[in-house]
Structure formats: structure tokens, C-alpha cells
Amino acid sequence: MDQLRRVGVFIASPGDVGCAREAVRRAVEHINRLVAKSQGFLFQATGWEDVPPGMGSRAQELINPYVDAAQIFVGILNQRFGSPTGLA
């Protein structure tokens, strides 16, 4: 089989929507199994909790490269807007 084309999906959300984040991950896995792989694609879901800790003055600085590299951005909000970024 030819190599799959990877499509990054970044899931942005505060901590109060864990169930919704997991629903997006399950949907991505479902799409991969049903149609994406047979069409030559592999969707890869990443969220802030997947970003390894590192040296940065702000946590958002570590997350931003993953957001920038993703082809699809999924934003989920409910009661919270997240933590202060250091700039906003």
C-alpha cells in the first residue's frame, strides 16, 4: 500500500470539556477506519494534553507550533475559556 498522507487535527479546548475532546478523538479514529485510510489519508488528532512539557516562558508558546502545523483546527468551548496565555 502507498504511504498515507497525514492530516493534522488540533483540538483546542479548556479543561472542562474532556468528554467532548474524547468524542472528537473517537470521531477521528472512526473516520480513519471507515474512509480515510482507504482514500490514502490518516487523520492525526492532537490536543494540548499531548504536547510534551518543555522550556518556554509561556505554556501557549509550546502549543502554538502544533496549532500552526495542523491542517484542521477544532475549537471546543463550554463554561471556561481556558487559562491566561501570558499575553491575553
N, C-alpha and C positions, 0 to 999 in steps of 0.2 A: 504494500500500500504506500502511496505517496505520503510525504510528510504533511502533517496537518498545519494549517495556518492558525496561529494563536491569536485570539482576540481578548484583550484585557478588559475586564469589567470591574470598575472600582465602586464599592459600596460605601457611601459616606453616611454616617448616622451617629447620633449621640447614644449613650448607654441605655436609654430607656426603651429602645426598640429592638432588643436582641431577637425576639421571635420573628419580627419582620426581616431582619438581616438573614436569619437562617432560612426563611422562606425564599428569599432571593437566591441564596446558595443552592437550595434544593431545586429551584426552577432552572438554574444554570446547568446543574448536573442532568436534569431531565431533558433539557433541550439538547445537550451534548449526546446523550444516549439515543434520543429519538431521531434527530435530524442533522445536527451539526457535523458529527463525525462522518456520516455518510456523504456529506457535501464538502468535506475537506477542511472543516473548521474545528477548533477546540476553544471554547469559551473558558476563561480562567477568572474566577471571582476572587477579589482581594478586598479586604477591609482594613480599617485602621488597626484592628487587633492582630492582623497578620504582619504588620510592619515591625521588624526587629528593633529593639531599643538601640540607641546609638548616641553619639556625641552631637549635640545640637543645642543651640540656645533656646529653641522652642520645639515642642513636640511636632507642631504643624510642619516645621522645616523637614522633618523626616518623612512625613506623609506625602507632601506635595509632589515629589518625583513620581510616586506611584499613581497619583491622580493624573499628572501630566502624561504619563505613558499609556494610560488606559484609552481604549477606543470608545468605550461605553461608560457613562457615569450614572450611577443610580443614587439619588439622594432621598433619604427617608427621615421624616421628622414626625414628632408626636407632641409631647409636653415640653421637651427640652430642646435647646438649640446647640448643645454641646458645651465645651469648656472654652474659656478665653484663649485666644491664639497667641497673645502677646502683642498683637497689633490691633485686634478688634475684639 
